[in-house]
Amino acid sequence: MDDTLLVVDDDDNTVRQAVAATPPVLRDFLNDMAGLDTWREGPSVAEDKRSPAAWGQLVIARAKTGEVLTMDPELFWEGIYLWFRSQGVDPHPLRR
């Protein structure tokens, strides 16, 4: 799974940093985004990767202030399901 969190510049809509979507990064992104400054400190992406479209499908976008700007619910929940399965956790265990 090559999921990546992108930091996009508001002024020119270009990708500045790409951060691996590890569990701590995802937890922070989905909750309070306290790590936003840390994400911005990473190395810049190559010139050919500055377009957000070059990275694939957008699942969720948030503003610096935390509000959700856009989200594809189907991709979001599918991603949650696949992530849990990749960690060996079934989010829908059989109930008896």
C-alpha positions in Angstrom: 0.0 0.0 0.0 1.6 3.3 -1.1 -0.7 5.7 0.6 0.8 9.2 1.1 -0.2 12.4 2.8 0.6 15.4 0.7 1.2 18.9 1.8 -0.1 21.2 -0.9 0.7 24.9 -1.1 -2.4 27.0 -1.0 -1.0 29.7 -3.2 -0.2 27.7 -6.3 -1.8 24.3 -5.6 1.4 22.4 -5.9 2.7 19.5 -3.7 5.5 20.6 -1.4 6.0 17.6 0.8 4.9 13.9 0.7 4.7 12.0 4.0 4.3 8.2 4.2 0.8 7.5 5.6 2.0 5.6 8.7 -0.4 4.9 11.6 0.8 7.9 13.7 0.6 10.3 10.7 -2.9 9.1 9.8 -4.1 9.3 13.4 -2.8 12.9 13.6 -4.2 13.8 10.2 -7.7 12.4 11.0 -7.8 13.9 14.5 -6.1 17.2 15.3 -3.4 17.8 12.6 -0.9 18.8 15.3 1.9 17.4 13.2 1.3 19.8 10.2 4.4 21.8 10.9 6.5 18.6 11.1 5.1 17.4 7.8 6.1 20.7 6.2 9.7 20.2 7.3 10.3 17.2 5.2 12.2 17.2 1.9 10.4 18.9 -1.1 9.1 16.6 -3.8 10.7 16.4 -7.3 9.5 18.9 -9.9 7.6 16.1 -11.8 5.6 15.3 -8.7 4.4 18.8 -7.9 1.0 18.3 -9.5 -1.5 16.7 -7.0 -3.0 14.7 -9.9 0.4 12.9 -10.3 -0.2 11.1 -7.0 -3.4 9.3 -7.9 -6.9 9.6 -6.5 -7.7 12.1 -3.8 -9.4 10.5 -0.8 -9.7 13.4 1.7 -8.4 17.0 1.8 -8.2 19.2 4.9 -7.4 22.9 5.4 -4.6 24.0 7.7 -7.3 24.9 10.2 -8.7 21.3 10.2 -11.9 21.5 8.3 -12.5 18.8 5.7 -12.5 20.5 2.2 -13.4 17.4 0.2 -13.8 13.7 0.8 -14.7 10.6 -1.3 -16.6 8.6 1.2 -16.3 5.3 -0.7 -12.5 5.6 -1.1 -12.2 6.8 2.5 -14.0 3.8 4.1 -12.5 1.3 1.7 -9.1 2.6 2.7 -9.9 2.3 6.4 -11.1 -1.3 5.8 -8.0 -2.2 3.8 -5.6 -0.6 6.3 -7.1 -2.6 9.2 -7.0 -5.8 7.2 -3.3 -5.1 6.3 -2.6 -4.8 10.0 -4.2 -8.2 10.7 -7.3 -6.7 12.3 -10.7 -7.5 10.9 -12.9 -4.4 11.4 -16.0 -6.6 10.9 -15.5 -9.7 13.0 -18.3 -12.2 13.1 -20.5 -11.6 16.0 -22.1 -14.5 17.9 
